Amino acid sequence: MTYYLITKWFGTFLCDTTGVQKEILFPKYKKEIVQRLREMEKNNIIEEEKKIVKNTNVIVNEKRLQQLGTYNVGEPFFQTITINPKDYGFSQELFHDVSLLLAQQRVDEQLQSEDLQLIQMVNALDDLVQTANLLSERLSCWLLLPTPKKKVKPFEKTLVVVNDEIQRLQNQIEIDMKTIAPNTNKIIGSLIGARLIAMAGGMQRMAMLPASTIQILGAEKALFRFKKEGGKPPKHGVIFQHPLINRAQKTERGKIARLLANKISIAIKADVFTKRDIADDLQQDVDIRLQEIRKKK
């Protein structure tokens, strides 16, 4: 006799034309269920499916299951059979919890991939900028000599190519930051934001950092020197590149750095955890606080 193999979010079932004849249910724990669903998303056959079809002729309508039986995607039976999770003790609340956890794992996986790409782009950008500076310096020294144009022209072309690639990477970083970290991007800018993410080791790690640590990311050498030799601790790291800080009076820079670091900390948490658009509210808070800082001159 031939059966139909059907896997739902709560278990796997052997059916004939009269209904379900055999089932293997998943454990009623969201993590266990999500683990199986993730395996299925990767086109893997799960253990319950292997077990239930043992020594049985089955028809399947999923390509990943074709090793277990006859693959027939157009079999009408699969469109007519109804298997209700409530009949097997699986609640709507559990389905809701499973759906949320499954979605979160998908997002986390995507974010990890995207911010790792971002980190590589930042590192590549730094390498290219260093290369461009070295080439430019060498070319300037070379041109001080009575050198035929033909000798330096290939060198000049190389420098143009490197600078073009720098611009391309900067544009791509800006595009990616608007997509994966829109709140952080709006508060601190694409290049500084991407550099902070790279220094923190990724968006998830940065979201777990306190604002005081974000404030001095990039100032590790100065911090080490302070701890070893004493003196004044660093007030800011890479965020000093932001014009609100580097164009401010020296007496205001520390306060503005703390202000921005605090808002960046809130922004990156929203980008990673809640996905809410809070950039305008954060920017309004920054503007108000800036006015207060400048009034206290």
RAFEN-V813017 format. One record per pair of residues at least 12 apart in sequence whose ideal C-beta (glycine too) atoms are under 10 Angstrom apart, sorted by the first residue. I is the first residue (numbers start at 0). J is the second residue. D is the distance in Angstrom with one decimal. If there is no record, write none. Layout:
i,j,d
I,J,D
I,J,D
//
This chain:
i,j,d
0,15,7.0
0,20,9.4
0,55,8.5
0,56,7.3
1,15,7.8
1,16,9.8
1,55,8.6
1,56,4.9
1,57,7.0
1,58,6.1
1,68,8.5
1,69,7.9
2,14,6.3
2,15,5.6
2,16,9.8
2,19,10.0
2,20,6.7
2,21,8.0
2,51,9.2
2,52,8.0
2,55,5.9
2,56,7.0
2,57,5.1
2,58,7.4
2,68,8.5
3,15,7.1
3,16,8.5
3,19,9.8
3,20,9.6
3,57,6.7
3,58,5.2
3,59,7.8
3,60,8.1
3,68,8.9
3,71,9.4
3,74,7.3
3,76,5.6
3,77,6.8
3,80,7.2
4,48,6.8
4,51,7.3
4,52,5.9
4,55,8.5
4,57,4.4
4,58,7.2
4,59,5.0
4,60,8.6
4,61,8.5
4,64,6.3
4,67,6.5
4,68,6.2
4,69,9.9
4,77,9.7
5,19,8.5
5,22,9.5
5,48,10.0
5,57,9.7
5,58,10.0
5,59,8.6
5,60,8.2
5,61,9.2
5,64,9.8
5,76,9.2
5,77,6.9
5,80,6.6
5,82,6.7
6,23,9.6
6,25,9.6
6,35,8.7
6,36,9.5
6,39,7.0
6,44,9.6
6,45,7.6
6,47,7.8
6,48,6.1
6,51,9.2
6,59,9.3
6,61,7.7
6,63,9.8
6,64,7.9
6,82,9.9
7,22,9.5
7,24,9.6
7,25,9.0
7,82,5.7
7,83,9.5
7,84,7.0
7,87,9.1
7,89,9.0
8,25,8.0
8,32,6.6
8,33,9.4
8,35,8.7
8,36,6.4
8,39,9.4
8,84,7.4
8,89,8.2
8,93,9.4
8,94,6.8
8,97,6.4
8,98,8.5
8,101,8.9
9,22,9.4
9,24,6.3
9,25,5.6
9,26,9.9
9,27,8.3
9,32,7.0
9,35,9.7
9,82,8.7
9,83,9.9
9,84,4.8
9,85,9.9
9,87,6.4
9,88,8.8
9,89,4.3
9,90,9.9
9,93,8.0
9,94,7.8
9,97,8.6
10,22,5.5
10,23,5.9
10,24,3.9
10,25,5.2
10,26,9.9
10,32,9.3
10,35,9.3
10,47,7.1
10,51,9.3
10,82,8.5
10,84,8.5
10,87,6.6
10,89,8.1
11,23,5.4
11,24,8.4
11,25,8.2
11,35,9.1
11,39,10.0
11,45,7.4
11,46,9.6
11,47,4.7
11,48,5.1
11,49,9.5
11,50,8.5
11,51,5.5
11,52,8.8
11,64,9.8
12,24,9.2
12,47,9.9
12,51,7.7
12,80,8.6
12,82,5.9
12,87,9.4
13,51,5.7
13,52,7.2
13,55,6.8
13,57,7.0
14,57,9.5
14,58,9.7
14,76,7.7
14,77,9.2
14,80,5.8
14,82,8.0
15,76,9.0
15,80,9.9
16,76,6.9
16,79,9.4
16,80,9.2
18,80,7.5
18,81,9.2
18,82,8.8
19,80,8.2
19,81,9.9
19,82,6.3
19,86,9.0
19,87,9.3
20,55,9.9
21,51,6.3
21,52,9.7
21,55,8.7
22,47,9.3
22,51,7.7
22,82,8.4
22,87,7.1
23,45,9.7
23,46,9.0
23,47,4.4
23,48,8.3
23,50,6.3
23,51,5.1
24,47,8.4
24,84,9.6
24,87,5.8
24,88,8.0
24,89,7.8
25,45,9.0
25,47,7.1
25,87,9.8
25,89,8.4
25,97,9.6
27,87,9.7
27,88,7.2
27,89,6.8
27,90,8.8
27,93,6.5
28,93,8.8
28,96,9.6
28,97,9.5
29,93,6.6
29,94,9.4
29,95,9.4
29,96,4.6
29,97,4.9
29,98,9.3
29,99,8.4
29,100,5.3
29,101,8.7
30,96,9.7
30,97,9.1
30,100,7.1
30,104,9.9
31,97,9.6
32,89,8.9
32,93,7.8
32,94,9.1
32,96,9.0
32,97,5.0
32,100,8.5
32,101,8.5
33,96,9.2
33,97,5.9
33,98,9.2
33,99,9.6
33,100,5.0
33,101,5.1
33,102,9.8
33,103,9.2
33,104,6.5
34,100,9.9
34,104,9.6
35,47,7.4
35,48,9.5
36,97,7.5
36,98,9.7
36,100,9.5
36,101,5.9
36,104,9.4
37,100,10.0
37,101,7.4
37,104,6.7
37,105,8.6
37,108,9.2
38,63,9.7
39,61,8.4
39,63,7.1
39,64,9.5
40,63,9.6
40,101,8.7
40,104,9.8
40,105,8.3
41,63,8.7
42,61,8.8
42,62,7.5
42,63,4.2
42,64,9.5
43,63,6.9
44,61,9.5
44,63,6.4
44,64,6.4
44,65,9.7
44,66,6.7
44,67,6.6
45,63,9.8
45,64,9.9
48,61,9.7
48,63,9.3
48,64,6.7
48,66,9.9
48,67,6.5
49,66,9.3
49,67,7.2
51,67,9.2
52,64,8.7
52,66,9.9
52,67,4.9
52,68,6.5
53,67,9.6
55,67,9.0
55,68,8.1
56,68,6.7
56,69,7.7
57,69,7.3
58,70,8.0
58,71,5.4
58,74,5.8
58,76,7.8
58,77,8.5
59,71,7.4
59,72,8.9
59,74,8.7
59,77,9.0
60,72,5.1
60,73,7.9
60,74,5.7
60,76,8.7
60,77,4.7
60,78,9.1
61,77,9.3
103,272,9.5
106,271,9.2
106,272,9.9
106,274,8.0
107,202,9.9
107,203,7.6
107,271,8.9
109,179,8.6
110,179,6.5
110,180,9.3
110,201,8.4
110,202,5.9
110,203,7.2
110,270,8.7
110,271,7.0
111,201,6.9
111,202,8.2
111,203,7.3
112,179,9.8
113,175,6.8
113,178,7.6
113,179,4.8
113,180,9.2
113,201,9.9
113,202,8.4
114,175,8.8
114,176,10.0
114,179,6.4
114,180,7.9
114,193,9.1
114,196,5.9
114,197,8.7
114,199,9.6
114,200,9.2
114,201,4.9
114,202,4.5
114,203,7.9
114,204,9.4
114,205,8.8
114,270,9.8
114,271,9.3
115,197,9.8
115,200,9.8
115,201,6.9
115,202,9.7
116,171,9.3
116,172,10.0
116,175,7.2
116,179,9.2
117,171,9.2
117,172,6.8
117,175,5.5
117,176,7.3
117,178,9.9
117,179,7.1
117,180,8.3
117,189,9.9
117,192,9.4
117,193,5.5
117,194,9.8
117,196,6.1
117,197,7.0
117,201,8.7
117,202,8.4
118,193,8.1
118,194,9.6
118,196,6.8
118,197,4.4
118,198,9.1
118,199,9.4
118,200,7.8
118,201,6.9
118,202,9.7
119,197,8.7
120,167,10.0
120,168,5.6
120,169,9.1
120,171,6.3
120,172,5.5
120,175,7.4
120,193,7.3
120,197,8.7
121,168,8.6
121,172,6.9
121,190,8.3
121,193,5.2
121,194,5.7
121,195,9.6
121,196,7.8
121,197,4.2
121,198,8.7
122,194,9.9
122,197,6.7
123,164,8.6
123,165,9.4
123,168,6.2
123,172,9.9
124,164,9.0
124,165,6.5
124,167,9.8
124,168,4.7
124,169,6.8
124,171,9.5
124,172,7.1
124,190,8.2
124,193,8.6
124,194,8.9
124,197,9.6
125,168,9.9
125,194,8.7
125,197,9.0
126,161,10.0
126,165,10.0
127,161,5.8
127,162,8.4
127,163,9.9
127,164,5.8
127,165,5.0
127,166,9.9
127,167,9.7
127,168,6.9
127,169,9.9
128,161,8.9
128,162,9.5
128,165,6.2
128,168,9.5
128,169,9.9
130,157,9.3
130,158,9.1
130,161,5.7
130,162,9.9
130,164,9.5
130,165,9.1
131,157,9.7
131,158,6.6
131,159,9.9
131,160,9.9
131,161,4.8
131,162,5.8
131,164,9.1
131,165,6.3
132,161,9.8
133,158,9.9
133,161,9.8
134,154,7.2
134,155,9.1
134,157,6.5
134,158,4.7
134,159,9.9
134,161,6.5
134,162,9.2
135,158,6.3
135,161,9.3
135,162,9.0
137,151,9.9
137,154,7.7
137,158,9.2
138,151,6.6
138,154,5.8
138,155,6.7
138,157,9.3
138,158,6.4
141,154,7.3
141,155,9.9
142,154,9.7
142,155,9.5
168,190,9.9
169,189,8.0
169,190,6.6
169,193,9.5
170,189,9.3
171,189,9.8
172,184,9.7
172,189,5.6
172,190,6.3
172,192,8.9
172,193,4.9
172,194,9.2
173,188,8.8
173,189,4.0
173,190,7.6
173,192,9.7
173,193,8.6
174,189,8.3
175,189,8.2
175,193,7.7
176,188,8.4
176,189,4.1
176,190,8.3
176,191,9.7
176,192,5.5
176,193,5.6
176,196,8.5
176,270,9.6
177,189,7.2
179,193,9.8
179,196,9.0
179,202,7.1
179,270,7.1
179,271,9.4
180,192,6.1
180,193,8.1
180,195,9.5
180,196,6.9
180,202,6.4
180,205,9.1
180,206,10.0
180,266,7.8
180,267,6.7
180,269,9.4
180,270,4.5
180,271,8.3
181,266,8.7
181,269,8.9
181,270,6.7
181,274,9.3
181,276,6.7
181,277,9.7
181,278,6.5
182,262,9.1
182,263,8.9
182,265,8.0
182,266,3.8
182,267,7.3
182,268,8.8
182,269,4.9
182,270,5.1
182,271,9.8
182,273,9.6
182,274,9.4
182,275,8.1
182,276,6.9
182,277,5.8
182,278,4.6
182,279,9.5
182,280,9.6
182,281,6.8
182,282,9.7
183,195,7.7
183,196,7.7
183,202,8.4
183,205,8.4
183,206,9.6
183,262,9.3
183,263,6.2
183,264,9.6
183,265,9.5
183,266,4.5
183,267,5.0
183,268,9.6
183,269,8.5
183,270,5.6
183,271,9.5
183,278,8.5
183,281,9.7
184,266,8.4
184,270,8.6
184,278,8.0
185,262,10.0
185,266,7.6
185,276,9.1
185,277,9.5
185,278,3.8
185,279,7.9
185,281,7.8
185,282,6.6
186,241,9.4
186,259,7.1
186,262,5.2
186,263,5.8
186,264,10.0
186,265,8.6
186,266,4.9
186,267,9.1
186,277,9.6
186,278,6.4
186,281,5.6
186,282,6.6
186,284,9.9
186,285,7.1
187,213,9.6
187,237,9.5
187,238,6.6
187,240,9.3
187,241,6.1
187,243,9.4
187,259,6.5
187,260,9.2
187,262,8.2
187,263,5.5
187,266,7.8
187,267,9.5
188,238,9.7
188,240,8.5
188,241,6.7
188,242,9.1
190,237,9.6
190,240,7.9
191,217,9.6
191,237,6.2
191,238,6.3
191,239,9.3
191,240,5.5
191,241,5.9
191,259,9.5
191,263,9.1
192,205,9.6
192,237,9.9
192,238,9.6
192,241,9.9
192,263,7.7
192,266,8.5
192,267,8.4
192,270,9.5
194,216,8.3
194,217,7.3
194,236,9.5
194,237,5.3
194,238,9.2
194,240,8.2
195,208,9.4
195,213,6.6
195,216,5.6
195,217,7.9
195,236,8.5
195,237,6.3
195,238,7.3
195,260,9.5
195,263,7.0
195,267,8.1
196,216,9.6
196,267,7.8
196,270,9.6
197,216,9.4
197,217,9.9
197,237,9.5
198,213,9.3
198,216,4.6
198,217,5.8
198,219,8.7
198,236,7.8
198,237,6.8
199,212,8.4
199,213,7.6
199,216,6.4
199,267,8.6
201,271,9.5
202,267,6.5
202,268,9.8
202,270,6.6
202,271,5.2
203,267,9.4
203,271,6.0
203,272,9.4
204,267,9.8
204,271,9.7
205,263,8.6
205,264,8.6
205,267,5.2
205,268,9.1
205,270,9.2
205,271,8.0
206,264,8.2
206,265,10.0
206,266,9.6
206,267,4.9
206,268,5.0
206,269,9.0
206,270,7.5
206,271,4.2
206,272,6.7
207,264,9.9
207,267,9.4
207,268,8.8
207,271,9.0
208,260,9.6
208,263,9.7
208,264,7.2
208,267,8.4
208,268,10.0
209,260,9.0
209,261,9.6
209,264,7.0
210,257,7.4
210,258,9.5
210,259,9.1
210,260,4.5
210,261,4.5
210,262,8.4
210,263,7.3
210,264,4.0
210,265,8.3
211,257,8.0
211,260,7.0
211,261,9.0
211,264,9.0
212,236,9.4
212,260,8.4
212,264,8.9
213,236,8.4
213,237,9.6
213,238,7.7
213,256,9.8
213,259,8.9
213,260,4.7
213,261,8.6
213,262,9.9
213,263,5.5
213,264,5.5
213,267,7.9
214,233,8.8
214,234,7.6
214,235,6.0
214,236,6.9
214,237,9.9
214,238,6.6
214,239,9.8
214,253,9.1
214,256,5.4
214,257,6.2
214,258,9.6
214,259,7.8
214,260,3.5
214,261,8.3
214,263,8.5
214,264,8.9
215,232,8.0
215,233,5.2
215,234,7.7
215,235,6.5
215,236,4.6
215,237,9.0
215,238,8.7
215,239,9.9
215,256,8.6
215,260,8.3
216,235,9.3
216,236,4.6
216,237,5.8
216,238,7.6
216,260,8.9
216,263,9.7
217,233,9.1
217,235,8.4
217,236,3.3
217,237,3.4
217,238,7.8
217,239,8.1
217,240,8.9
218,232,9.0
218,233,3.9
218,234,8.4
218,235,6.7
218,236,3.7
218,237,7.8
218,238,9.5
218,239,8.3
219,233,8.9
219,236,7.7
220,233,8.9
220,236,9.9
221,233,4.0
221,234,9.4
221,235,9.7
221,236,8.2
222,236,8.6
233,253,9.8
233,256,9.6
234,249,9.8
234,252,6.4
234,253,4.2
234,254,9.1
234,255,9.6
234,256,5.6
234,257,8.2
235,252,6.7
235,253,7.3
235,255,8.6
235,256,3.9
235,257,8.7
235,259,8.7
235,260,8.0
236,256,8.7
236,260,9.3
238,255,9.2
238,256,6.0
238,259,5.7
238,260,6.5
238,263,7.4
239,252,7.6
239,255,9.9
239,256,7.1
239,259,10.0
241,255,8.5
241,256,8.7
241,259,6.4
241,263,9.9
243,255,5.6
243,256,9.0
243,258,8.5
243,259,6.7
243,285,8.1
243,289,7.1
244,256,5.5
244,258,9.4
244,259,7.0
247,289,9.1
247,292,8.5
247,293,8.6
248,292,10.0
248,293,8.9
248,296,7.7
250,292,9.7
250,295,9.6
250,296,7.9
251,289,9.0
251,292,5.8
251,293,7.1
251,295,8.8
251,296,7.9
254,288,8.7
254,289,9.3
254,291,9.4
254,292,5.1
254,293,9.8
254,295,8.7
255,285,9.1
255,288,8.7
255,289,7.0
255,292,6.5
255,293,9.4
257,288,9.7
257,292,9.9
258,284,8.6
258,285,6.4
258,288,5.2
258,289,7.2
258,291,9.6
258,292,7.3
259,281,10.0
259,285,7.1
259,288,9.7
259,289,9.7
261,281,9.4
261,284,9.0
261,285,9.3
261,288,9.1
262,277,9.6
262,278,9.4
262,280,9.7
262,281,4.8
262,282,8.0
262,284,6.6
262,285,5.7
262,288,8.8
263,281,8.8
265,277,7.2
265,280,9.4
265,281,6.2
265,284,9.0
266,278,6.8
266,281,5.9
266,282,9.6
269,281,8.6
//
